[in-house]
Amino acid sequence: MKGILLACLGVLILTPDALLIRLSGLEAAPLVAWRGLAMGSLFLIAASLTGQLRLFPRLASGVGMALVLAQWANASLFAPAISLAPVALVLIAVATVPIWAAILSRVLYGHPTGTATWITIAVVSVGIVIAMSGKSDIAFSATALIGVACGLGVALSLALSFTLLRHNPDMPLLTAVGTGSLLAGLTALAITSPQEMASGTTWAIAIASFIVLPASFYLMSEASRHTASVNVSLVLLLETVLGPLWVWVVIDEAPTTTMLTGGTIVVATLATYLWHLRRRA
């Protein structure tokens, strides 16, 4: 339950992230540069202060490099996804995290997934299909499909990160996440400029980069130390509903009826699953 509570707090902090990205007015490359450099620097400073930085050589292992690569992909793909596709569609794609987490835990570590978890994943998948099936004013253009594909890439990289952290407690969390984020920021910086990075709404991207992202990802990553990666991934589904609601309220990018219906199924299923976990505990 400690892991579940940490994950819930992290996800609640994360929910306005998509809104802040939209309010920033920046293109994908300067967004990734901002977010990656800020989050990477903060995590590596924290790693240095807590003594984790001396564990950097552990990242030279296969698990360490996979963890860094997963964080690099996560930090690199979310901002382009939001800039290319409607927020609701991107977050629905990200909502496939628990499916990937269950598969990766089984394939990489032979970790069995309980019946209740598989039922939850199945019902959530139905909710996702319903949310994406509506005929609405949101055009499913080639650009939007690329954005959704980036969202799926975020889901896979998050699931891999949570799974590796869960099964490898010796990995230095702050150092790994900081290194991957910093690499993403430097990669984006190579294809943008300081002028482009300063051209948007600075306060919005600063809040997202220095507060929302570091706090939420630290809490979710730490949560994966205390509970199964599938559970952390399921809690992350809260962003699928709450993220578009922030965007809807502030900038009037309204989700469709089918998106709301599918989102309701996701949240209700998640609430039932968490109640089931609490009763067992």
Secondary structure, DSSP 8 states (H G I E B T S, - for coil): -HHHHHHHHHHHHHTTHHHHHHHHT--HHHHHHHHHHHHHHHHHHHHHHHTGGGGGGGGGSHHHHHHHHHHHHHHHHHHHHHHHS-HHHHHHHHTTHHHHHHHHHHHHH-----HHHHHHHHHHHHHHHHHHH---SS---HHHHHHHHHHHHHHHHHHHHHHHHHH-TTS-HHHHHHHHHHHHHHHHHTTS-HHHHTSS-HHHHHHIIIIIHHHHHHHHHHHHHHS-HHHHHHHTTHHHHHHHHHHHHHH-----HHHHHHHHHHHHHHHHHHHHHHHH-
